[in-house]
Amino acid sequence: MEDEPDEIQLLEEAFLEIEEKRFSRGWQACERVYAVSLEEGLTVLARDRFDVILLDLSLPGGVSLHSFLRVHAQAPETPIIVLTSSEDEPLALSLVRQGAQDYLIKSDLDCAPLARVLRCSIERNRLSVVQQSISLMDDLTTLYNHRGLTHLGERHWNLAQQHKLHVLVMQASLPGLDKIREALSMQERDIALIEAADLLRGAFSETDLIARTGTEQFTAIALLETSAAVQEKIHHISRQLSGLATLQLGWAYSEETRLEDLLTLAGRSLCENRLVENRAGCYL
């Protein structure tokens, strides 16, 4: 994203030279789209997907951490390369710490360093995306992610079947975040999610399985010996989580129903947010 015609021309010349000299094996001609403001850039990113983003710190109004996070949130799986002047290099470094793949000093902009940074950033980002896809943990909250819940949930279910235990499934969401999403910064939403995760971690025991399964949703699985123990567990967790007024809860438990059915019932309970009697058990 560039706001000066001369800088756009400089970039175009660098790209054309890359394509002529083939600085990287397998380099193919690429299509470039330029946006002259942050808002225009966000609109373009909402409409199309790109292999890489060049973010110029000299955009009208300047690029702050907040505006960088907006770009990153709009295209979370797209690598961002920051273009900066030598005077703004400290800011560029801080943006790399916040998730940018790399940065380039515009006075040093040439086809060779541009080709290197583009190729390395795209490859590093691909590796990062693959690693995240096979990870069982949620980076933000350090709880398990949806894949972790699926993988370890079956182990919990098999253990319950072997020892004739009740399986309690809880789903929780922060509907307040969804309603005021636009009013909160990305950092404020992250803090709210981290606080909710900490409360959930404190409410459950170390042997329970807790995961962040959606943008603002959590799921937990606990194994208990009797239905009375299940009710006691529900009351205990509800008391522990009472400090977070915006947290909505849904429950499902049974000794026999399949885990995927309990997850569905807990999700339905979360939506209804009321006590319902069902053959599979009692869920709230």
C-alpha positions in Angstrom: 0.0 0.0 0.0 1.6 3.2 -1.1 0.5 6.8 -1.1 3.2 8.5 -3.2 3.1 8.1 -7.1 6.9 8.2 -7.2 7.2 5.3 -4.6 4.6 3.3 -6.6 6.7 3.8 -9.7 9.8 2.7 -7.8 8.1 -0.5 -6.7 6.8 -1.1 -10.2 10.4 -0.8 -11.6 11.7 -3.2 -8.9 9.0 -5.7 -9.7 9.6 -5.5 -13.5 13.4 -6.0 -12.9 12.7 -9.0 -10.7 10.6 -10.5 -13.5 13.2 -9.8 -16.1 16.2 -11.2 -14.2 14.3 -14.0 -12.4 16.0 -13.4 -9.0 14.2 -16.4 -7.5 13.7 -19.7 -9.3 10.1 -20.3 -10.3 9.3 -16.6 -10.0 6.2 -15.8 -11.9 4.8 -12.4 -12.9 2.5 -11.2 -10.1 -0.5 -8.9 -10.1 -0.2 -5.8 -8.0 -3.0 -3.9 -6.4 -2.3 -0.5 -4.8 -4.4 1.3 -2.2 -3.6 5.0 -1.3 -5.1 4.9 2.2 -5.6 2.5 5.1 -9.4 2.4 4.7 -9.1 1.7 1.0 -6.6 -1.1 1.7 -8.9 -2.7 4.2 -11.7 -2.6 1.7 -9.5 -4.3 -0.9 -8.4 -7.0 1.6 -12.0 -7.7 2.5 -12.8 -8.3 -1.2 -9.7 -10.2 -2.4 -7.0 -12.6 -1.1 -3.3 -11.9 -1.7 0.0 -13.7 -1.3 1.7 -10.8 0.5 0.9 -7.3 1.7 3.4 -4.4 1.4 2.4 -1.9 4.1 3.9 1.6 3.8 4.4 3.5 7.0 4.0 6.8 5.2 0.3 6.2 4.5 -1.9 9.4 5.0 -2.2 9.8 8.8 0.7 7.4 9.4 0.6 3.7 10.4 0.4 3.0 14.1 0.3 -0.4 15.9 -3.5 -0.1 15.9 -3.7 0.4 12.1 -1.3 -2.5 11.6 -3.4 -4.8 13.8 -6.5 -3.8 11.7 -4.7 -4.9 8.5 -3.4 -8.1 10.2 -6.9 -8.9 11.5 -8.4 -8.3 8.1 -6.0 -10.8 6.5 -4.6 -12.9 9.3 -3.0 -15.6 7.1 -1.3 -13.1 4.7 2.3 -12.1 5.4 2.9 -8.4 5.8 6.1 -6.6 4.8 6.5 -3.1 6.2 8.0 -0.4 4.0 9.6 2.3 6.0 12.1 5.1 6.1 15.3 4.8 8.1 13.8 7.3 10.7 10.8 4.9 11.2 12.9 1.8 11.5 12.2 1.4 15.3 8.4 1.3 14.6 9.0 -1.2 11.8 10.9 -3.4 14.2 8.1 -3.2 16.7 5.5 -4.2 14.1 7.7 -7.3 13.2 7.4 -8.2 16.9 3.6 -7.8 16.6 3.4 -10.2 13.6 4.8 -8.5 10.5 7.0 -10.9 8.6 9.8 -8.4 7.7 10.5 -4.8 6.7 12.4 -2.9 4.0 14.0 0.5 4.1 12.6 2.4 1.1 15.9 4.1 0.4 17.5 0.7 -0.1 14.6 -0.7 -2.2 15.9 -2.6 -5.2 14.9 -5.7 -7.1 17.3 -8.1 -5.3 16.4 -7.3 -1.6 12.7 -7.0 -2.6 12.7 -10.5 -4.3 14.5 -12.0 -1.3 12.1 -10.5 1.3 9.0 -11.4 -0.7 10.1 -15.1 -1.2 11.3 -15.6 2.4 8.2 -13.9 3.9 5.8 -16.0 1.9 7.7 -19.2 2.7 8.0 -18.4 6.4 4.3 -17.6 6.5 3.3 -20.8 4.8 5.3 -22.8 7.4 3.7 -20.8 10.2 0.2 -21.5 8.8 1.0 -25.3 8.5 2.3 -25.4 12.1 -0.8 -23.6 13.4 -3.0 -26.1 11.5 -1.4 -29.1 13.1 -1.1 -27.5 16.6 -3.4 -28.6 19.4 -3.0 -25.3 21.3 -4.6 -21.9 20.9 -1.8 -19.3 20.7 -3.8 -16.5 22.3 -5.3 -18.2 25.4 -2.9 -21.2 25.6 -5.9 -23.5 26.0 -6.5 -26.3 23.6 -7.9 -25.3 20.2 -10.8 -27.0 18.3 -8.4 -29.6 16.9 -7.0 -30.3 20.3 -10.5 -30.8 21.7 -11.4 -33.2 18.9 -8.2 -35.2 19.3 -8.2 -35.4 23.1 -12.0 -35.4 23.6 -12.2 -39.0 22.1 -9.6 -40.1 24.7 -11.8 -38.6 27.5 -14.8 -40.3 26.0 -13.1 -43.7 25.8 -12.0 -43.3 29.4 -15.5 -42.5 30.5 -16.8 -45.6 28.7 -14.3 -47.9 30.4 -15.0 -46.6 33.9 -18.8 -45.9 33.5 -18.4 -42.2 34.1 -20.7 -39.3 33.3 -19.4 -36.9 30.6 -20.2 -33.3 31.3 -19.8 -30.9 28.4 -19.9 -27.1 29.0 -20.0 -24.5 26.2 -19.4 -20.8 27.0 -19.4 -17.7 24.9 -18.8 -14.0 25.3 -21.8 -12.5 23.4 -20.9 -9.1 24.6 -17.7 -9.1 22.5 -19.7 -10.0 19.4 -22.1 -7.1 20.0 -19.5 -4.5 20.6 -16.8 -5.9 18.3 -16.4 -2.7 16.3 -16.1 -0.6 19.4 -13.2 -2.6 20.8 -9.7 -2.7 19.6 -8.1 -6.0 18.7 -6.0 -5.8 21.9 -9.0 -5.1 24.1 -10.8 -8.2 22.6 -7.7 -10.3 23.1 -7.5 -9.2 26.8 -11.1 -10.1 27.4 -10.7 -13.5 25.8 -7.5 -14.2 27.9 -9.3 -13.1 31.1 -12.2 -15.5 30.3 -9.8 -18.3 29.6 -8.1 -17.7 32.9 -11.4 -17.9 34.7 -12.3 -21.1 33.0 -8.9 -22.6 33.8 -9.5 -21.7 37.5 -13.0 -23.1 37.5 -12.1 -26.6 36.2 -9.6 -29.1 37.5 -6.3 -30.0 35.9 -7.8 -33.3 34.6 -10.6 -31.5 32.7 -10.3 -30.6 29.0 -10.7 -26.9 28.2 -10.5 -25.5 24.7 -11.2 -22.3 22.8 -13.4 -23.6 19.9 -14.5 -20.4 18.3 -13.6 -16.7 18.1 -15.5 -16.0 21.3 -16.5 -19.5 22.3 -15.0 -22.1 24.7 -15.8 -25.8 25.4 -14.9 -27.9 28.4 -15.2 -31.6 29.1 -15.2 -33.2 32.6 -15.6 -36.7 33.7 -17.6 -37.5 36.9 -18.7 -40.6 38.7 -22.4 -39.8 39.5 -25.2 -37.4 38.3 -25.1 -35.8 41.7 -21.4 -35.0 41.2 -22.3 -33.5 37.8 -24.8 -31.1 39.4 -22.3 -30.2 42.1 -19.7 -29.5 39.4 -22.2 -27.3 37.4 -23.0 -25.2 40.5 -19.3 -24.9 41.4 -18.3 -23.8 38.0 -21.2 -21.3 37.8 -20.2 -19.7 41.0 -16.5 -19.5 39.9 -17.5 -17.8 36.7 -20.0 -15.4 38.2 -17.4 -12.7 38.1 -17.7 -12.5 34.3 -21.2 -11.2 33.8 -21.1 -11.4 30.0 -20.2 -15.1 29.9 -23.1 -17.3 28.8 -23.0 -21.0 29.6 -24.6 -24.1 28.1 -24.5 -27.7 29.6 -25.0 -31.3 28.5 -24.2 -34.5 30.3 -24.8 -38.2 30.0 -23.3 -41.6 30.7 -24.1 -43.1 27.3 -24.8 -40.4 24.6 -22.0 -40.0 22.1 -19.6 -37.1 22.6 -20.6 -35.3 19.4 -24.2 -35.4 20.4 -23.4 -33.9 23.8 -21.5 -31.1 22.1 -24.5 -30.4 19.9 -26.8 -30.4 23.0 -24.5 -28.1 24.9 -24.4 -25.7 21.9 -28.2 -25.8 21.7 -28.4 -25.2 25.5 -26.0 -22.2 25.1 -28.4 -20.7 22.5 -31.5 -21.4 24.6 -29.8 -20.5 27.9 -32.5 -22.3 29.9 -33.0 -25.7 31.6 -34.3 -28.5 29.4 -35.0 -32.1 30.1 -33.8 -34.6 27.4 -33.4 -38.4 27.2 -29.6 -37.8 26.9 -29.5 -36.0 30.2 -30.2 -32.7 31.7 -28.6 -29.6 30.1 -28.8 -25.9 30.9 
